[in-house]
Amino acid sequence: MAAKGSSLGFLTTARLCKLFPTTQKPSFSPPPPPSSSSSSITLTTKVLNADAAAVSTQLPTRLRHEQERDAISLLHDRIRREHAKRDQSPHRPAMDSQEADKYIQLVKQQQQRGLQKLKTDRARQEGAPPDAPQPTFTYKVDPYTLRSGDYVVHRKVGIGRFVGIKFDLPKDSNQPIEYVFIEYADGMAKLPVKQAARLLYRYNLPNETKRPRTLSKLSDTSSWERRRMKGKVAVQKMIVDLMELYLHRLKQKRPPYPKSPAMAEFASQFPFQPTPDQKQAFSDVERDLTERENPMDRLICGDVGFGKTEVALRAIFCVVSAGKQAMVLAPTIVLAKQHFDVISERFSRYPNIRVGLLSRFQTKSEKEEYLSMIKDGRVDIIVGTHSLLGNRVEYNNLGLLVVDEEQRFGVKQKERIASFKTSVDVLTLSATPIPRTLYLALTGFRDASLISTPPPERVPIRTHLSAYSTDKVISAIKHELDRGGRVFYVLPRIKGLEDVMELLEQAFPRVEIAIAHGKQYSKQLEETMERFARGDIRILICTNIVESGLDIQNANTIIIQDVQQFGLAQLYQLRGRVGRADKEAHAHLFYPDKSLLSDHALERLAALEECCELGQGFQLAERDMAIRGFGNIFGEQQTGDVGNVGIDLFFEMLFESLSKVDEHRVISVPYPAMKLDININPHLPSEYINHLENPMQIINGAEKAAEKDIFSLMQFTENLRRQYGKEPYSMEILLKKLYIRRMAADLGITSIYASGKMVGMKTNMSKKVFKLITDSATSDIHQNSLIFEDGQIKAELLLELPKEQLLNWIFQCLAELYSSLPTLIKY
């Protein structure tokens, strides 16, 4: 189509008119000639990459509107919209098919490891002996755990309301059996219990509303099938996001850290006997650091006091002893100071390893000195709050980032943390991970080690949930003081702390009471915490600044006022501040009036009451995800897609798709190999040719842009229009031929031909991939007109179209298929 050779740039206009003869007067009306300052600019590659937005202002309004409406512009909008939803860079790194196969196998192995971990932990929580056969992991519901009125999802029928289980006679037997009765929009269904156990899921929604919009109909399952298909397509899009995230991580490399006898010596200094879960976490982290070339990105999930910090200390030692720096990031100055004290004490035997603390409370000169030491490599372990993430902090040779309680950081800090993951090893510690972190751990795309076995001396915390009463508060505090303990009294805001202080001073006039919150000066706050830890202060009235990290052995009662204003993970963390010794600990949760609480708040509190055993932080995080939703996991709100089928079925579909990830691939073909067998050569108007500054160079540039990728072709077209205005219809046809070949090559289509009313596209894609593409298509016209047989996509048109109309139909058809590419693993 495009002429070749560098000499073509010197063809005369007359010669070009012979190549593209004019058959009609064009509708094209060129804009006014450019000013002298831009007259020397030609549409070379340099211009195509420049910002020519100013030129577009010269276009007449009519032409600008026309440009916005045409099919090519609509395609551009659609492609960019899909990529914006996924918050991904439009250009994916090139990866050949063999490399893709290798990585896909790694992904499948990783997912199986994630599932295996979940199976083992679920079995352990349910009391199964360690040597019991591994259960099959499933999100299906046990019908006997359902309560009347619960909403359920039948995989084939849809959403209904559970009524109950009772005996009934089957049609062909006199022996009664148990049936599950489910109410639907148009009647009651009954299922044998065994069958129900294979097909039913709980219907949980990822938001406050627990009621589905409508119940499904037994007489018409097509509506449910459409909802299920939407959920399936959403699952597949999430798979692609996970794949890109994981493959990007796999491509990062660093040399494994050396194993040394010094690591065993450091581990031997741990004063406690490790629990089985701790031993496994130690082993997991050591393997990540010393046996793998990819940077570690591991979550250590375990309750407060279960030994997560020791896992981090061993990772820090491994990295620092190899000559690299380690950063320990904490959400509060209180927790950062505690980490600094613990790390300093543990590394006190190693005078060559230097530990530093950086926080906003330091003087300017102290900060400047630390920043200089970090940059020069005179500090090996840097502990601090989010100030460590600032642009002024330059690391000499950072090797490890330890993040404690990631959910406490803001969005910007989380983005900064994520940026470190491409270059350094990252270890995240959490008792209740945020939904995104938990989600990645559940799917196996994030390595996770769960420490759910409590230390031998720990006993469960007794949780008391009730309406606020001054008498109850004073009684709870008196009980703790009488046995020689200390009390946390937590409020959601600084306002109100003084009122509580006044009340307690009247009730306990001889008891030392103090206030702590994040707005206090650092020295004052530090002194208050140290006095409380020593026992000089018996009652500490505070905000949730104490949520993470305080390890005070003799503080075994916590009172939390206005619990409805705290998140589920916050409450779980706060409750974990007590119960660090062998005494029975108490957590008193007070709400103002149950009638004032939302369903959402009530459900959070019920979940906290249920998760009262030790080591249930991970399960609580799962519940939190069910209540709060996935949130903005990959730059796209997923709650609507999950709401179509409920969380449990959504996850089941996710695991199924992950296990078949290699079946959902589309393998592109080289652009030159794609043949468009539609004989159409439109004639460019001479007026347009005369208007172009270097016509053949432009034609060649279009072909080269198409050969590179779709985004280069989009950029070429947009710059062409900015420079010269909207192209005439014949030039649009030329561009559409390029778009068709580019989109077809990306879809794995090797040739397109027409025979009478039939259009055929030979392709390497599988029938499963074709079904996934058409299921996610938004146009019913193309969805219903295309069939797949014998390695070809075929369409039977109602009429034999003229060639230009046929080309336009093929363009629209491919644009519809191409918009489904984000749903597929593309290499």
ZAMARGU-4260 file (C-alpha; in steps of 0.2 Angstrom, whole numbers, plus 5000, padded with zeros to 4 digits):
<rodrens>
0) 5000/5000/5000 | 5014/5012/5005 | 5028/5015/4993 | 5045/5010/4999 | 5062/5018/4998
5) 5070/5034/5004 | 5069/5042/4986 | 5050/5042/4987 | 5051/5058/4998 | 5057/5068/4983
10) 5042/5063/4971 | 5033/5077/4963 | 5015/5081/4967 | 5011/5077/4949 | 5019/5060/4951
15) 5009/5057/4967 | 4993/5062/4959 | 4996/5048/4946 | 4998/5036/4960 | 4982/5042/4969
20) 4971/5049/4954 | 4957/5060/4959 | 4939/5055/4954 | 4929/5067/4964 | 4930/5085/4971
25) 4935/5082/4989 | 4925/5088/5004 | 4942/5092/5012 | 4944/5110/5017 | 4962/5113/5023
30) 4965/5125/5038 | 4974/5141/5036 | 4993/5139/5032 | 5004/5138/5047 | 5013/5154/5053
35) 5031/5157/5048 | 5037/5151/5064 | 5031/5133/5060 | 5032/5133/5041 | 5048/5124/5041
40) 5041/5109/5052 | 5038/5094/5042 | 5028/5078/5048 | 5043/5068/5052 | 5045/5056/5067
45) 5051/5071/5077 | 5035/5080/5074 | 5024/5065/5077 | 5031/5064/5094 | 5030/5083/5098
50) 5015/5091/5107 | 5005/5099/5093 | 4990/5104/5103 | 4992/5122/5099 | 4990/5118/5080
55) 4973/5110/5083 | 4965/5127/5089 | 4967/5132/5071 | 4954/5119/5065 | 4936/5126/5061
60) 4924/5121/5075 | 4914/5110/5062 | 4930/5100/5058 | 4934/5098/5076 | 4917/5091/5080
65) 4918/5080/5065 | 4935/5073/5070 | 4928/5069/5088 | 4914/5059/5080 | 4922/5048/5067
70) 4925/5029/5070 | 4944/5031/5072 | 4943/5044/5086 | 4930/5033/5094 | 4942/5018/5093
75) 4955/5029/5101 | 4944/5034/5115 | 4939/5016/5118 | 4957/5009/5119 | 4962/5023/5131
80) 4947/5021/5142 | 4951/5002/5144 | 4969/5006/5149 | 4964/5020/5160 | 4953/5008/5170
85) 4967/4996/5173 | 4979/5011/5177 | 4992/5003/5167 | 5005/5010/5155 | 4999/5008/5137
90) 5015/5000/5132 | 5018/4982/5138 | 5035/4976/5139 | 5039/4964/5124 | 5039/4946/5128
95) 5041/4932/5116 | 5030/4916/5116 | 5043/4905/5124 | 5046/4917/5138 | 5028/4919/5141
100) 5025/4900/5142 | 5039/4899/5156 | 5031/4913/5166 | 5014/4907/5164 | 5020/4890/5172
105) 5028/4900/5186 | 5011/4909/5189 | 5002/4893/5190 | 5014/4885/5202 | 5013/4901/5213
110) 4994/4900/5213 | 4994/4882/5218 | 5006/4887/5232 | 4994/4900/5238 | 4979/4888/5237
115) 4989/4875/5246 | 4993/4887/5260 | 4975/4892/5262 | 4969/4873/5263 | 4982/4869/5276
120) 4977/4884/5287 | 4958/4882/5285 | 4960/4863/5290 | 4971/4868/5305 | 4958/4881/5311
125) 4944/4869/5309 | 4953/4857/5321 | 4960/4844/5308 | 4975/4835/5314 | 4991/4839/5304
130) 4992/4822/5296 | 4974/4823/5290 | 4972/4822/5271 | 4972/4839/5262 | 4955/4846/5260
135) 4949/4852/5243 | 4949/4871/5244 | 4932/4879/5240 | 4921/4894/5244 | 4905/4884/5243
140) 4894/4885/5259 | 4889/4871/5270 | 4870/4871/5270 | 4870/4867/5289 | 4878/4883/5293
145) 4865/4894/5284 | 4851/4903/5294 | 4834/4906/5288 | 4834/4922/5278 | 4852/4921/5272
150) 4854/4925/5254 | 4863/4911/5243 | 4869/4909/5226 | 4865/4893/5216 | 4878/4893/5202
155) 4865/4888/5189 | 4849/4896/5194 | 4855/4912/5203 | 4851/4922/5219 | 4838/4916/5232
160) 4834/4916/5250 | 4837/4902/5261 | 4822/4896/5270 | 4828/4880/5279 | 4832/4862/5279
165) 4819/4848/5282 | 4815/4830/5278 | 4804/4826/5263 | 4800/4811/5252 | 4808/4810/5235
170) 4796/4806/5220 | 4803/4788/5218 | 4806/4783/5236 | 4797/4780/5253 | 4813/4785/5262
175) 4813/4803/5267 | 4829/4813/5264 | 4834/4831/5269 | 4831/4845/5257 | 4837/4863/5257
180) 4822/4875/5253 | 4826/4891/5244 | 4814/4905/5239 | 4816/4913/5222 | 4806/4927/5214
185) 4793/4916/5207 | 4793/4901/5218 | 4801/4889/5230 | 4815/4876/5225 | 4821/4861/5235
190) 4838/4853/5233 | 4845/4837/5241 | 4857/4843/5254 | 4872/4834/5245 | 4868/4843/5229
195) 4866/4860/5238 | 4883/4858/5245 | 4890/4856/5228 | 4881/4871/5220 | 4877/4884/5234
200) 4887/4899/5239 | 4884/4913/5252 | 4878/4929/5244 | 4889/4942/5252 | 4891/4960/5245
205) 4906/4971/5246 | 4897/4985/5253 | 4885/4989/5267 | 4869/4983/5258 | 4867/4965/5261
210) 4851/4963/5251 | 4852/4959/5232 | 4843/4970/5220 | 4831/4956/5215 | 4830/4937/5217
215) 4832/4926/5202 | 4818/4918/5193 | 4816/4899/5192 | 4807/4900/5176 | 4820/4911/5167
220) 4838/4909/5170 | 4844/4920/5156 | 4845/4936/5167 | 4856/4926/5179 | 4867/4919/5165
225) 4870/4937/5159 | 4875/4943/5177 | 4886/4927/5179 | 4894/4931/5162 | 4898/4949/5168
230) 4906/4942/5183 | 4916/4930/5173 | 4923/4944/5162 | 4927/4955/5177 | 4937/4940/5184
235) 4946/4938/5168 | 4951/4956/5168 | 4957/4955/5186 | 4968/4940/5180 | 4976/4950/5167
240) 4980/4964/5180 | 4987/4950/5192 | 4997/4943/5178 | 5005/4959/5172 | 5009/4964/5190
245) 5017/4947/5194 | 5026/4945/5177 | 5033/4962/5180 | 5040/4957/5197 | 5047/4941/5190
250) 5057/4950/5177 | 5066/4960/5190 | 5083/4952/5195 | 5095/4953/5209 | 5109/4941/5215
255) 5103/4929/5229 | 5110/4934/5246 | 5124/4922/5253 | 5120/4910/5267 | 5132/4912/5281
260) 5135/4903/5298 | 5132/4921/5306 | 5114/4920/5302 | 5112/4904/5312 | 5121/4912/5327
265) 5110/4927/5326 | 5094/4916/5326 | 5101/4907/5341 | 5100/4923/5351 | 5080/4923/5350
270) 5075/4920/5368 | 5059/4910/5365 | 5055/4894/5357 | 5048/4897/5340 | 5031/4891/5336
275) 5029/4880/5320 | 5021/4894/5310 | 5036/4905/5315 | 5048/4892/5309 | 5039/4891/5293
280) 5040/4910/5291 | 5059/4910/5295 | 5061/4897/5282 | 5050/4906/5269 | 5060/4922/5271
285) 5077/4914/5271 | 5073/4905/5255 | 5066/4921/5247 | 5082/4930/5250 | 5096/4916/5248
290) 5088/4905/5234 | 5078/4917/5223 | 5084/4930/5210 | 5068/4939/5210 | 5065/4953/5224
295) 5055/4946/5239 | 5038/4953/5241 | 5031/4943/5256 | 5017/4946/5268 | 5019/4940/5286
300) 5002/4940/5294 | 5000/4936/5312 | 4992/4943/5328 | 5001/4955/5339 | 5014/4946/5350
305) 5015/4931/5338 | 5033/4934/5333 | 5032/4944/5316 | 5046/4956/5322 | 5058/4941/5324
310) 5055/4936/5306 | 5059/4954/5301 | 5075/4955/5312 | 5082/4939/5303 | 5078/4946/5286
315) 5087/4963/5291 | 5102/4953/5297 | 5104/4943/5281 | 5103/4959/5270 | 5114/4970/5281
320) 5127/4957/5284 | 5129/4957/5265 | 5133/4976/5265 | 5116/4983/5260 | 5105/4995/5270
325) 5088/4990/5277 | 5073/5002/5280 | 5060/4999/5293 | 5044/5009/5290 | 5031/5011/5304
330) 5015/5021/5304 | 5017/5030/5321 | 5032/5038/5330 | 5027/5027/5345 | 5029/5011/5335
335) 5045/5017/5326 | 5053/5021/5343 | 5048/5003/5349 | 5056/4996/5333 | 5071/5006/5335
340) 5073/5000/5354 | 5071/4982/5349 | 5082/4982/5334 | 5096/4992/5344 | 5095/4979/5358
345) 5096/4964/5346 | 5110/4971/5336 | 5120/4978/5351 | 5132/4963/5349 | 5137/4969/5332
350) 5146/4986/5334 | 5149/4987/5315 | 5130/4987/5311 | 5123/5005/5315 | 5105/5008/5318
355) 5096/5025/5316 | 5079/5033/5319 | 5072/5047/5308 | 5056/5055/5312 | 5047/5072/5310
360) 5050/5076/5329 | 5069/5078/5327 | 5077/5095/5326 | 5082/5101/5309 | 5101/5098/5312
365) 5098/5080/5318 | 5088/5077/5303 | 5101/5084/5291 | 5114/5074/5300 | 5104/5058/5298
370) 5100/5061/5280 | 5119/5064/5276 | 5123/5047/5285 | 5110/5038/5276 | 5116/5044/5259
375) 5134/5040/5263 | 5130/5023/5270 | 5135/5027/5288 | 5119/5020/5294 | 5114/5002/5290
380) 5097/5000/5297 | 5085/5016/5296 | 5069/5016/5307 | 5056/5029/5305 | 5039/5035/5300
385) 5033/5040/5282 | 5047/5054/5283 | 5058/5039/5276 | 5048/5040/5260 | 5052/5058/5256
390) 5061/5064/5241 | 5076/5071/5252 | 5080/5053/5258 | 5093/5046/5247 | 5099/5028/5251
395) 5117/5022/5248 | 5113/5004/5244 | 5095/5000/5250 | 5092/4981/5250 | 5077/4978/5261
400) 5061/4988/5265 | 5051/4981/5281 | 5033/4989/5282 | 5024/4987/5298 | 5005/4988/5297
405) 5004/4995/5279 | 4985/4998/5281 | 4989/5013/5292 | 4998/5022/5278 | 4989/5035/5266
410) 4987/5032/5247 | 5003/5042/5242 | 5013/5033/5255 | 5007/5016/5248 | 5011/5021/5230
415) 5029/5026/5236 | 5030/5009/5245 | 5024/5000/5229 | 5038/5009/5219 | 5051/5001/5230
420) 5045/4984/5226 | 5053/4984/5208 | 5070/4986/5215 | 5072/4980/5233 | 5066/4966/5244
425) 5050/4970/5253 | 5043/4962/5269 | 5026/4967/5275 | 5020/4964/5293 | 5002/4964/5297
430) 4989/4957/5309 | 4975/4962/5298 | 4981/4965/5280 | 4971/4978/5269 | 4960/4970/5256
435) 4972/4973/5242 | 4986/4964/5251 | 4975/4950/5257 | 4968/4948/5239 | 4985/4946/5232
440) 4989/4933/5246 | 4973/4923/5243 | 4976/4922/5225 | 4994/4917/5227 | 5001/4932/5218
445) 5008/4938/5234 | 5019/4927/5244 | 5011/4925/5262 | 5017/4917/5278 | 5003/4915/5291
450) 5008/4915/5309 | 4992/4909/5317 | 4999/4898/5331 | 4999/4908/5348 | 5015/4907/5359
455) 5012/4894/5373 | 5009/4907/5387 | 4996/4918/5377 | 4977/4916/5382 | 4962/4922/5372
460) 4956/4940/5376 | 4938/4941/5383 | 4928/4953/5373 | 4914/4962/5380 | 4902/4972/5369
465) 4889/4983/5376 | 4880/5000/5377 | 4891/5014/5386 | 4888/5015/5405 | 4899/5025/5417
470) 4896/5011/5430 | 4902/4998/5418 | 4918/5008/5414 | 4922/5011/5432 | 4919/4993/5437
475) 4930/4986/5422 | 4944/4998/5427 | 4943/4994/5446 | 4944/4975/5442 | 4961/4978/5433
480) 4968/4990/5446 | 4963/4978/5460 | 4974/4964/5452 | 4989/4976/5450 | 4987/4979/5431
485) 4986/4994/5420 | 4972/5001/5408 | 4971/5008/5391 | 4956/5020/5388 | 4954/5023/5369
490) 4943/5036/5361 | 4942/5040/5342 | 4946/5058/5343 | 4957/5070/5354 | 4941/5080/5358
495) 4934/5071/5373 | 4950/5065/5381 | 4950/5079/5394 | 4932/5075/5399 | 4936/5056/5402
500) 4951/5062/5412 | 4940/5072/5423 | 4928/5058/5426 | 4942/5045/5430 | 4951/5057/5442
505) 4935/5059/5452 | 4932/5040/5452 | 4951/5035/5456 | 4958/5050/5465 | 4974/5041/5470
510) 4978/5033/5454 | 4991/5041/5441 | 4982/5045/5425 | 4989/5052/5409 | 4984/5057/5391
515) 4993/5052/5375 | 4989/5058/5357 | 4998/5062/5341 | 4998/5080/5343 | 5008/5081/5358
520) 5027/5085/5358 | 5038/5071/5355 | 5047/5072/5371 | 5031/5073/5381 | 5023/5058/5371
525) 5039/5048/5373 | 5040/5051/5392 | 5021/5047/5395 | 5023/5031/5386 | 5039/5026/5396
530) 5030/5030/5412 | 5015/5020/5407 | 5027/5005/5402 | 5036/5006/5419 | 5019/5006/5429
535) 5021/5024/5435 | 5005/5028/5426 | 4991/5016/5429 | 4978/5022/5416 | 4982/5029/5399
540) 4968/5039/5390 | 4973/5040/5372 | 4968/5040/5354 | 4972/5025/5342 | 4990/5031/5342
545) 4992/5015/5353 | 4984/5004/5339 | 5001/4997/5334 | 5016/4991/5343 | 5015/4995/5361
550) 5021/4979/5371 | 5016/4982/5389 | 5016/4965/5398 | 5005/4971/5413 | 4992/4981/5403
555) 4978/4968/5402 | 4962/4979/5401 | 4957/4990/5386 | 4942/5001/5385 | 4936/5007/5368
560) 4923/5021/5368 | 4912/5024/5352 | 4918/5008/5344 | 4906/5012/5329 | 4919/5025/5323
565) 4933/5013/5322 | 4937/5001/5307 | 4936/4982/5310 | 4955/4980/5308 | 4958/4995/5320
570) 4947/4987/5333 | 4956/4970/5331 | 4973/4979/5333 | 4968/4989/5348 | 4961/4974/5356
575) 4978/4966/5353 | 4987/4979/5364 | 4982/4968/5379 | 4984/4950/5383 | 5003/4950/5381
580) 5006/4941/5398 | 4998/4925/5405 | 4984/4934/5414 | 4967/4934/5406 | 4964/4950/5397
585) 4948/4960/5394 | 4943/4971/5380 | 4927/4982/5384 | 4919/4989/5368 | 4906/5002/5371
590) 4894/5010/5359 | 4882/5024/5362 | 4865/5016/5357 | 4863/5001/5346 | 4848/5009/5338
595) 4860/5022/5331 | 4872/5010/5323 | 4871/5006/5305 | 4870/4988/5298 | 4888/4990/5293
600) 4894/4995/5310 | 4884/4981/5318 | 4891/4968/5306 | 4909/4974/5311 | 4906/4972/5329
605) 4898/4954/5327 | 4913/4949/5317 | 4925/4955/5330 | 4915/4945/5343 | 4916/4929/5333
610) 4934/4931/5330 | 4938/4931/5348 | 4951/4916/5347 | 4970/4920/5346 | 4977/4920/5328
615) 4961/4925/5319 | 4968/4941/5311 | 4969/4934/5294 | 4951/4927/5295 | 4945/4944/5302
620) 4953/4953/5287 | 4943/4941/5275 | 4927/4946/5284 | 4933/4964/5283 | 4935/4962/5264
625) 4918/4955/5263 | 4910/4969/5273 | 4920/4984/5266 | 4923/4977/5248 | 4939/4976/5238
630) 4940/4994/5236 | 4950/5002/5223 | 4962/4987/5220 | 4969/4989/5203 | 4963/5007/5198
635) 4945/5001/5195 | 4931/4999/5207 | 4926/4981/5207 | 4911/4981/5218 | 4898/4981/5205
640) 4906/4966/5196 | 4907/4957/5213 | 4889/4962/5217 | 4883/4953/5202 | 4887/4936/5209
645) 4892/4939/5227 | 4910/4938/5234 | 4911/4919/5237 | 4906/4914/5219 | 4917/4928/5212
650) 4932/4920/5221 | 4928/4903/5216 | 4927/4909/5198 | 4944/4918/5201 | 4953/4902/5206
655) 4945/4892/5192 | 4952/4905/5179 | 4969/4906/5188 | 4971/4887/5186 | 4967/4889/5167
660) 4977/4904/5164 | 4986/4897/5149 | 4970/4894/5141 | 4965/4912/5140 | 4980/4918/5129
665) 4979/4927/5113 | 4996/4926/5104 | 4998/4940/5091 | 5006/4937/5074 | 5019/4949/5066
670) 5011/4964/5057 | 5019/4960/5040 | 5012/4942/5040 | 4994/4948/5042 | 4985/4948/5025
675) 4970/4959/5021 | 4962/4951/5005 | 4950/4966/5001 | 4955/4974/4985 | 4952/4992/4988
680) 4964/5007/4983 | 4955/5024/4987 | 4960/5039/4977 | 4967/5054/4987 | 4961/5071/4981
685) 4974/5082/4973 | 4969/5096/4985 | 4974/5086/5000 | 4990/5080/4992 | 4995/5098/4988
690) 4991/5102/5006 | 5003/5089/5013 | 5021/5095/5015 | 5029/5078/5011 | 5015/5066/5005
695) 5025/5050/5003 | 5035/5052/5019 | 5018/5053/5028 | 5011/5037/5019 | 5027/5028/5024
700) 5026/5035/5041 | 5009/5028/5043 | 5014/5011/5038 | 5029/5011/5050 | 5018/5017/5064
705) 5006/5003/5061 | 5020/4990/5060 | 5026/4996/5078 | 5010/4995/5088 | 4992/5002/5090
710) 4998/5016/5101 | 5010/5022/5088 | 4997/5022/5075 | 4985/5031/5086 | 4998/5044/5089
715) 5002/5046/5071 | 4984/5049/5066 | 4981/5061/5080 | 4997/5071/5075 | 4992/5071/5056
720) 4975/5078/5061 | 4983/5091/5072 | 4994/5097/5058 | 4983/5096/5043 | 4965/5094/5049
725) 4953/5080/5047 | 4958/5069/5032 | 4946/5067/5017 | 4936/5051/5016 | 4948/5042/5005
730) 4963/5045/5017 | 4952/5038/5031 | 4950/5022/5021 | 4968/5021/5019 | 4971/5023/5038
735) 4957/5011/5042 | 4966/4997/5032 | 4981/5000/5043 | 4971/4999/5059 | 4962/4983/5053
740) 4979/4975/5049 | 4986/4981/5066 | 4971/4975/5076 | 4970/4959/5067 | 4988/4955/5070
745) 4986/4959/5089 | 4971/4947/5089 | 4981/4933/5081 | 4972/4934/5065 | 4983/4930/5050
750) 4971/4934/5035 | 4954/4942/5032 | 4945/4939/5016 | 4927/4940/5009 | 4917/4929/4997
755) 4900/4935/4993 | 4891/4939/5009 | 4903/4929/5019 | 4918/4937/5029 | 4931/4925/5035
760) 4946/4928/5047 | 4959/4914/5049 | 4966/4915/5067 | 4977/4905/5079 | 4965/4909/5094
765) 4956/4895/5103 | 4937/4893/5103 | 4938/4897/5122 | 4947/4913/5119 | 4934/4918/5105
770) 4920/4914/5117 | 4928/4925/5130 | 4930/4939/5118 | 4912/4939/5111 | 4905/4937/5129
775) 4914/4953/5134 | 4909/4962/5118 | 4897/4977/5121 | 4889/4976/5104 | 4875/4963/5101
780) 4877/4965/5083 | 4894/4958/5082 | 4892/4946/5096 | 4877/4938/5087 | 4884/4938/5069
785) 4901/4930/5072 | 4904/4911/5074 | 4920/4901/5076 | 4923/4885/5066 | 4939/4876/5059
790) 4951/4890/5066 | 4941/4904/5058 | 4930/4918/5064 | 4916/4919/5051 | 4901/4931/5048
795) 4887/4929/5036 | 4881/4947/5031 | 4863/4950/5025 | 4869/4958/5009 | 4885/4958/4998
800) 4892/4975/5003 | 4902/4987/4992 | 4920/4986/4996 | 4921/5002/5006 | 4906/4998/5016
805) 4913/4980/5019 | 4930/4988/5025 | 4920/4999/5037 | 4911/4984/5043 | 4927/4974/5046
810) 4934/4989/5055 | 4920/4991/5067 | 4920/4972/5070 | 4938/4971/5074 | 4936/4987/5085
815) 4923/4977/5095 | 4934/4962/5097 | 4950/4972/5100 | 4941/4981/5115 | 4941/4964/5123
820) 4960/4962/5123 | 4962/4969/5141 | 4952/4953/5146 | 4965/4942/5139 | 4983/4937/5142
825) 4992/4945/5127 | 5009/4941/5120
</rodrens>
